[in-house]
């Protein structure tokens, strides 16, 4: 069993509560506890009971302590296992870091066979002295810490070591010529460090290696030929690196391999024919490389094969090929492989299938009834040309957890029994031709995390009433024909609510504030009326607020200052009046990169990238990555009836990328403080009543690509220097009182006419940020999200999870 713990075996074989450990070892462990606590004593929230070491005291035998295992078969009852993972908990908003010196007392426990100190935020280098004392170590887990530097050579001299976990640190130069000392090593894991360069050939000295995982590093070069000498290998995981060139034909010599995982690299060429010699192969993961050629039919004759991932390459599928599988697959990914015609019927023979990804192909026809009856856990058919309705039988499934059918041409109403699929966590039906009301039974799916029905023709004013305690975090009903008041009956866990481009009307309801974790609220392009809803300031987690193109009136309230994490505010194309509140210039989210709250990805506790914001950026519709949201900041107040002077406090918004206050009634001068907005890329002040000169301070804005001050009452010389020299489109300065300058070829009275020179090449075409709206097309988000929930790619493990097969210690002797 993959998660079988060596610790559990030690407990079963060796532990008897009445035993008594050596006094010198007991004293060493007490010293470790004292050293460990010393890092936290100064923390006012320190609570020793949260570390799980409260049983460690001098009045008890250390063999009776939690996390300690002794060998009761020995007369001395020595300590042989210390399970010290995850003893550092979140004592504050930031994890407390412990230095590696805390480990020094443990090196006196020379009888140790298992030492697990993973997930403890230990920093600095791995101690270079001390591990040499632990000559009996079989299992060592240093993963999920903050170790840096190289691995000390002492680790490579631990001749009994068979399990080595170094994942999720900041190590470098891990492998050296002295790695050959590990003659008896059977499992080596160097996952998720920041290693670079080729894998040294000396790794071939580890002749007994059974499991090798170098996942999530920065290894490069060709496929490491030295690995091909490891004849005992059962699992080889080189995913998420920078390996290039071809997979060597000699790969077929690894006759014991059961898992070959090479996904997310830059491998090229074809799938070697020698792979069919791997008679024990159960998992083949080659997705997201640069492989080419036709997918070989012999893959489906490999009887042991259970999991096959080939998507995201340049591989092609022979649609004329008749497949009669001899394997029984559990997981199959053929995304982006050129499948055409109807969904292949041979898939119906795979009775154990739990995961199916045929997205981004050229499939046509209806959703097959046999697929609806197969009890598949995850069905991903997005980005095809499938038509017809969804069979109601599909929602009687007891297994369905992910259904992704976005960007097809499905039509008709959703089955009324959709709420019977109690196991669904992800439901994505965006950009089809579905009509009718949204079935209220959807609210019965308690486990639902993500619901995307955007880009259809759903209508009506009756909406599902979700339980406030439900898990639903992501809701997108945008770009439909829904009407009535804005629905507010969603889960308290909702972080993203996208309702833009519908026909909602009336004023907003204060019940929106019950979504206390809301980060993105998108209501653009509706018919919402009433005054600017001041109660929105009671949702301090908001990062994006989009109310553009509605019928809001009244003032922008000073209480907007409470939205300190706000990074994008778009209230353009409304009927707002009054002045800009001074406090708007003090929003933390626009003045500095905030140490926020969770990102959108934290809703699902794993790392993702997806297009969650659609913006009119440089006159084209593009997406902004959720991960990059912290570097984008937008303030758009354009096309209202705002008046008064522009507050100088807006100059405090040093992280602001785009400021658009055009088409209002602002008067007075342009604040000199605008020259302090270091990140500003676009400034639109056009169609107002501004007077005076353009501040010379704008020449300090090195990122500025667009400045539009047209249709005002400005006069004087246009500033020169820096980016201002590139602002040579006269339309951006048109219809003012008397601007002059080299940018518009109008000489200023006090200056002689400049000599004729060739116009400098424009560095960037003009763009107008009309606003921002949350559309959440989630195309790319789909694949990674679904993969997490179905086991396709393994997400970052929880702190106490073992990420390698642990075998019985009895096998070692």
N, C-alpha and C positions, 0 to 999 in steps of 0.2 A: 504494500500500500504506500502511495507516494508520500503521504503525510505521517507515516509511522515514525515515531520519535525514538531516537536512541535513548533519550532520558527515560522514557517510559519503560524501556527494556531494562535499564539499570535499576529502576525502582523495583521492578518485578523480581529481578534476579538477585540483587544484593541487599536491599534495604530491609532491616528489621529494627523497629522502633527502640528496642531495649539496648542497642549497641552503644558504644562509647568511643568517640574519636580521639586521636592523640591531642594532648594539651597544646603542643606547639602549633598545630593546625587550627585549633579553636581560637588561640590568641591571634593568629594571622587573620582569621576571618573577622574577629572583633575589631582589629585594627583597620581592615578594609571598610567596615561599616562606619567607623569613626571618621576615617578620611573622606568617605563619601558624603556623610552628613555635613561635613565642614563646609562644603560648597553651597549649602542651602540654609545654614543657620541664620545668616543675615537677612534672608527673605522673610518678610513679615507674614506671608501666607504659608510658611513652612509647616508641614504636617507630616511627621515621621510615619504615621500609619498608612500613608499613601504609597510608600515604597515597598511594602511587603517584607520588611526586614525586622518587624517588631519582635519576632520570636527569637531573634539572635541576641541572647543575653547570657551572661556568665553562669547563671543558675541552672541552665539547661544544657544537656549534652548536645553538641553541635550536630550529631546525627539525627536529632529530633527537630532541628530547625527547618523551616520552610526553605525550599530551593536548594537543599543540600542532600546529597545521597552518599552513603558510606558503603564500603565493601565489608559486609558482615561475615564473609567467608574467611577473611584474614584475621588472625589473632589481634592485630593492632587496630582493626576497624578504621582504616584510613578513608578520608574523603576522596571520592572518585568522580563526583559530578557536581558542578555548580551551575544552576539554571538562573542566571542573573539578568535575563533579558527584560527590557522595558521597566526597569526600576526607577528611571527618571520619568516622571510624569509632567504634564504641563502645570507648573506651579504658578505661572502668570501668563500674560498674553504672549510672552516669548519663552521658548524652552531655555532652561538653565543649562549652561555648558559646563562640562566637567573635564578637567585636564587628564591626560593619560597617566599621570603620576599616581592616580587613585588605584591603579592596578598593582602597584609594587608589592603590597602584602600577599597577593594571591600567588606570587611566584614562589612563596615558601611552602605552598601545598603541593609537594612534588609528586604526589600520588594521583593527581588529577588525570582522568581519561576524557572527560567532557567539560568544556568551559564555554558557556554561552553568555556573552556580555553585549548582545546586539541591542539596538534601539535605545541607546542611552545618551546620545548627543556628546559622546566623548570626543574631545578635540586634541590637536597636536599630533605628532607622529606616533606610530605604534612603538612601544618601548623596545629599544635595541638590546637591552640587557634584561634578562629575567625569563623569557620564554625558553631559553636554553635549559633551564631547570626542569621544565615540564616535559621530560623525555617520554612520558607514557601517554601523552595526548593522542587520542584517536579522533576527537571531534573538537573543532575550534570555530566559533562563530563571532566575528568582529563586525558584522554587517550593520547597516543603518546607524552609523555614527558619523563623526566628522574628522576621522583620521586623515592625515595628509602625508606627503612625502612618499618614500619608497617602503617596500616591505622589508623588514630586517632579515638578514640571511639566517638568523637563528631559526626562523620558522621553517626554512627549507632543510633543516637538519633534524627535524622531528620525525624520526624514521617510522613511527607507528601511526602518524597522522594520515587519516583517510577522508576526513571531511573538513574542508577549509572554506569558510564563508567570509568574503570580504566585500560584499555588495554595498552599494550606496554609501561610499565614502568619497574622498578626494585624493585617492592614491595615484601614484605614477611610477613608472619603471618597475612594475611588479615582478616581471619575470627576468631572471638573470641566469648566467651559466651555472650557478650553483643550485638551480632548481632541480638538477639531477639527483640531489641528495634524497629527494622524496620518493624513494624506490617503492615504498609500500602504499603510497597514496592511491586511493580509489575514487575519491570525489574532490574536485577542485572547483570552487566557484569564485569568480572575480567580477561578479555582476555589478553593473551600474556605478562604476568608478569613473574617473576621467583619465583613462589611460590612452596612450597614443602610440602609433608606430606598429611595425610588424610584430607578430608573435615569434619569440626566439625559437630557434630550431631545437634548443635543449629540452623543450617540452616533451620531445619524443623519448626522453629517459624515463618518463613516468609510465613504465610498461604495464602497470597494473591498474591504471586509471580506468574507471568505469563510467563516471559521469563528469563531463566537462562543460561548464557554463561560463562564457565570457560575455554574457549579454549586457547590452547597454553600456558600451565603452566607446572608445575612439580608435580601435585597432584598424589598421589600413593595410594596403598592399593586397597581393593575391591571396587566394585561399591558402591557408597555412599547410604546406605539404607535410610538415613534421607531424601534424595531427593524424595523418594517414598511417603512421607507424604504431598508433595506439590500438592494438588489436582487440583489447578487452572493452573498448568503448561501447556503452549501451545507450548513452544519451549525449548528444553533441548539440549545444545551443550557442550559436554565434550571432544571434539576432541583434539588430540595432547597433551595427558598427558601420565601418566604411570599407569593408572588403570589396574588392573589384576583381575584374578579369573572370575567367571561367571556373566553373566547378570542375575539378579534375576528374578524369575518367576513373582514376584509381579509387574513387570514393566507394566503389563496389566491393573493395577488399575489407571494409569494416563489417565483417559478417555478423557481429553481435549487436549491431546498432538497432535500436527500436525507435529512437526519436532523432530525427535530423532536422534541425530548425535553423534556417539561414535567412529568415525574412528580414526586411528593412536593411538591406545593404545595397551595393551597386554592382552585383554580380551580373555578368553578361553571358552570352552564348546559349546553348541549348541544354535541356535536361539530359545529363549523361545516360546512355543506355545501360551502363553498369549498375544504375540504381535498382534495376529489376533483379539484381543478384542478392539484394538485401532481403532475405527471406523472412527476417524477424521485424521488418520495418512496420511500425504501427502509425507513426506520425511523420508526415512530410510537410514542412512549412517552408515555402519558397516565395511567399507573397512579397510584393513591393520591392522588387529588384528591377533589373533591366534585361531579364531573360527573354529570349525570342524563339521562334520556331513553332512548330505544331505540337500541341499537347499529345504526348504519346499514348496510344490506346493500351499499351501493356501495363500502364499504371493500374488499370482496373482489373488486371489479372493477378495482382499481388494480394494473395489471400489474407495476409495478416493486417493489411492496411485498414485503418479506422478513421484517421483524420487527414484530409488532403486540402492544402491551402495553396492555390496557384495564382490568385488574383493580383492585380496591380502590376503586371509585367507587360511585355509585348508579345505574349504567347497568343496563339490562335487556336480556335477549335474547328475541327473538321466536321461541319454540319451534315455531311453525307455518311459519316461513320456510324456503324451500328454497334452500340456498346452492349455487351452482355457481361455485367460485372461478376467477378468471382470473389470480390471483397464485400464486406458489410460495413459501410461507412456510418460513422456517428456525426462527423462534421465535414462539410464540403463547401469550399469557396472557389467559384469560377468567375468572380466579378471581372469585368473588363476583358473578357477573353473572346469576344466576337461571336457569342452564341446567337443564332438566328432561328426564325421559325417559332414553333410552340415550345413550351417548357419540355425538355427531354423526358419522355415517358419512362426511360430506364431508371430514373430516380425513384419511381414508385416501388422498385424492388428493394430499396434500402430501408428495410423495416425498422432499423435502429436509428435512423437519421434524427438528429436533434438540432442541427444547425445547418441552414441552407442560405448561401449568399450567391445570387445570380444577378446582382445589380450591374447597371451600366453596360448592358448588352443590347441586342436588337431583337429581343423576344417579342412575339406578337400573340394574339389570340386571347382566350379567356383564362381566368384563374381556374386551373384544373380541379375537378371535384375530388380526384384521388389525393391531391395534395391537402385539401381541406380535411380529409379523413385520416391523415397519417400521424397526427399528434406530434408534429414537429415543434420544438421549443422556440426557434427563431427562424422567421421567414423574411428574407430581405430581397425584394424584387424591384427596388427603386430604379429609376432611369432606364426604363424599357418602353415598349409600345403596347403594353397589355390593355385590353379593353373589357367592356362588360361590367357586371356587378360583382360584389363580393359574396360568395356563398354563405348563407346564414350558418351552415354546418361548421364553418371555421370557428365560430365563436362559442361553440359547444365543447371546444377542446379543453382538456384538463391540463395541458402542457404549455400552451402558447404563452410566451412571455414577451416576445418581440415581434411586431408586425410592421414592416416598412414597405410601403407601396407608393411612395412619393414619385412625382414626375412620370406618370403614365397617363393613360386616357380612360381610366375607370369612370363610370358614370352611375346615375341612379341614386337612390337614397341608401343610406347606411342601414344595415339590418337592425331592426328594433331590439334584437337579442344581443347586441354587441356587449352589453353589460354582464352577460353570463360568463365571459372569458375572465374569470377572477384572477388569473395568474399574470395577466398582461401588465408589463411595466413600461414598455415603450410602444406607443401607437403613433405612426407617422403616415399620414395620407395626403400630404400637401401636393398642390399643383396637379389636381385631376379635374374631373368634371362632376363631382358629387353635388347633388341638389337636395332640397328639402330641409327639414329642421335637423338640428344636431340631436341625436337620440338622448333622451334624459337618462337612459339606463347606463350611460357611460360613467355617471357618478357612482355607480355601484362597484366599480373596479377600485378597490381600496389600495391596491399595490401600485397603481398607476403613478409613474414618476414624470413622464413626458408625454404631452398630447399636442400634436401638431396637425391641425386641420386647415391650414392656411392655403390661399390660392385656389379655392373651389367656388361653388355657387350656393353654399348653404344660406338659407334664409329663415325668416321667422323671428319672433321675439320671445321665445321660450327657451330657457337654457338649463343645462344640468346644474343641480344644486349640490356641489361637492361638500363632503363632510369637512368641517374646519380642522379636524384631526387627521385628515387624509395626508398621504405622502406627496401629492402632486406638487411639483416644483416648477415646471415649465409648461406654460399654456400659450398656444398661438392660434387664434381664430382670425388673424388678419386677412385682408383681401378676400372678403366674402360679401354677402348681401344681407347681413344680419341687421336687425333694427330694434327699436325700443330703447329703453334705458340701458346704460352700461351695466353689464352684469357684475356683481360683486361677491357672489356665493362661491368662493374658491377656498382652497386650503390655506391655513396660516403659514404653511411651509412654502408658499408660492414665492419664487424669486424673480421670475420673468413672466410678465403678463403683456401679451401683444394682441391688441384689438383694433389696430389701425386699418384704415381703408374699408370701412363698413358704413352703415347708415344709422349708427347710434345717435340718439338725440337726448335733449333734456340736460339737466345739470348733473354733475358727478355726485355720488352718494358717499357720505362719510365712512361707510362701512369698508371702503377701500383701506382704511387705516388698520383694519384687523389683520391684514397681510403684513405683519410686523417685520418680515425679513425681505420685503420686496426690494429688488435692486434695479430692475428695468421696468418701466411703465410706458407703454406705447399706445397712444390713443389718436394718432394723427389722422387727418383726412376723414373726419366724421362731421356730425352736426351738433356737437356739444355746445351748450350755451350756459349763461350765468356768469357770475364773477369768477375770477381766478380762484381756484379752490385752496383757501389758506390752510385747510386741514391736511393737505399733502405734506406740509412741513412737519407733521407728526410721524412721518416714516423716515427716520434718520438714515436708514440703510440705502436710500435711493442713490444710484449712480447715474442713471439715465432717465430723464423725464422729457417725453416728447408729446406735446399738445398742439403741434402745428396744424394750420389749416382747419380751424374750428370756428366757433362764434363766441369765444370767451370775451368778456368785457371787464371793466373795473381795473384796479391797480395791481401791480406786482407787489405782494406784501413783504414787509421787512422780515417777517418770520421765515422767509426762504433761507435765511442765514443758518437755520437749524439743519438744513440739508448739506452738512459739511463735506460729505463725500461726493457730492454732485459733480460729475465731470462733463456731462452733456445736458444742456438745457436748451430746448427748442420750443418757443412759444410763438413762432412767426406766423403771419397770415391769420391774425385774430383781430380783435377790436380793443385792445388794451390801451389804457390812457394813463396819464400821470407821468412821473419821472422814474428814472432807473434808481432803485434803492442803493444808497451808498454801500450797504453791507454786502451787496453782490460782489464787490471787489475783494471780499475776505473769505470766499469759499475755499476751503482747504483743497478740495479736489481739483481746483483750477489753478491754485497757487503753488502746489508742490505735489509730487507723486505720492498719493496717500498710501499708508500701510493699512490697506483695507481688510476688512471683512473678506469674505470668501469671494472668489471669482465665480463666474457661471459654472466652471468646471467642477467646483467643489460641491455642487449639488449632487454630483454622482461620484465624488471622492476618487477621481482619477484624472489624469492629464488628457486634455483634449484640445483640438483646434477646430474651430468652425466659424463660418461667417454668420455672425449674429447681428451685425449692424449693416443696414444698407444706407449709403449716404450718396448725395449728389456731390461727388468730389471731382473737381476739375471737369465739370460738364459730362461726367460719365458715371453710371451706377456701378459701384464697386462694394466689396465687402471689407469690413475691418475685423481682424481676428480678435476673439475674446481675450486672448493672452496679451494683445497689444493695446487693450482698452486703456490701460493706465497711462499710455503715452499720447492718447488722443483726448482733446478737451475742446468743446465747442460751446459757444454762446451765441444763439441766434434770436434776436428780438425784432427782426425785420418785418415790414409790412403790418405795422400796427398804427396807433395814433399817439405814441409816446412823445413827450415834449420835455422842455427844460434843457438845462445844460448836461453835457455828458460828465458824469462824476469822475474825478481824477483817480478815485480808488480802483477803477477798472485796470489801471496800470499795474496793480499788484498781482494780476493774474499771469504769473510768469510761465505757467505751463499751458496756457491757452494757445491752441493751434489756429482756431478760426473765430473771428469776431465779426458779426454781421448785425448792424443796427440801421441798415438802410431803409428807405421808404417810411420815415417817421417825420416828426416835426421838431427835431432837436435844433437848438440854437446855441449861440456862443462859439467858443473856439475849440479846436481839437486839443485835448489835454497833452501837455508836454510829457506826462508820465507814461504815455503809450510807448515811448521809447524803451521802457523797462520790460516790456513783454517779450522776453528773449526767445520764446518758442513760436511766436506768431508767424503763421504762413500766409494768412489771408485776412485782410482788413477791408471791410466794405462800409463806407460812411455815406454812400451816395443818396441822392434824393432826400435831403434834409434842408435846413436853413442855417448851416454852419457858416461862420464868418472868420475873418482873420487869416493868418498864414498857416501853411502846413509846417508842423514842428520839425526843426532840423534833427531832433532826437530820433526820428524814424530811421535815419541812416544807420543807426546802431543795430537794427533788426536784421541779423544775418540770414534768417530763415524766410524772410518776407518774400513771397513770390507774386502777390497780387495786392495792389492798393487802388481802390476805387473811391474817388472823392467827387465824382461828377455830380452835376445838378445841385450845387450849393452856392454860397456867396463868398468863396475863398478868393484870396488875392495874394500877390507877391511871388517870390521865386520858389519853385519846387526844389526841395532839398536835394543835394548831390552827395555822392559818396556811398560806398557799399551797394546794397541792393537797389537803392534809389536810382542809380544810374541805369538800371535795366527796365525801369517803368516807362517805357517809351510808346505806349499806346495812347494816342490823344483822346480816345473815347473815355478813358478813365478820369480825365481831367476836364471834360467838356462842360459847358454851361456853368461857368463860374464868373466872378466879377472881374478878374484880371490876373490869372495865373500866367507865369512865364517860366522859361527854363529850357535847357537843352533837350529834355525829354520830349517836349512838344514842339521843338523848333521855333519857339517864340522868344526872341532875345529880351532880356530884362532891360529897362531903361538905363540903368547905371552901368551896364556892361556892353562892350562892343560885340558886334555880331560874331558868333563863333565861326571859324573856318569850316568850309564844307568837308565833311568826313563821311565815310560810309557808315550807315546806321549799324550800331553794334547788334550782333545777333541776339535775339530774345532768348533768354535762358529757359523761359517757361511760358507757355500760352496762358492767357487769362482764364481763370475759372471762377465760378461763383458757387459758393456753398449755399445752396438754397435752404438747407436744413438737414436734419438727420432723422431717420426713423428706424424703428426696430422691425425688421421684416422676418428675420430668422428663417432663411431658407434651409439651413441645417443639412445641406447635401453631404458635405464632407464629415460633419459632426456625426451623421448617421453611422458610418462604417466603424469609427473608433468606439462610439458609445455602445453599439450593438455588440461589438467584439468583446468589450469588457463584461457585459452582462451575460454573455454566453460562453466565456472562457476561450474565445478565439485568440486574444492576446491577454497575457496575464498582467493585471494592473499592479501598481506598487503594493507589496504585501503589507498586511497589518503588522504591527510591531512584533507580535509573538508568533508569527507564522513561520514555519520551516519551509524553505524553498528547495529542498533537495531530498531525494529518497534516502531515508535513514534505515539502515539494515540492522538486524539483531547483532549485538556485540558478540554473541556466540559464534558468529561467522568469522570473526577476526582472529580466533585462536583455535 
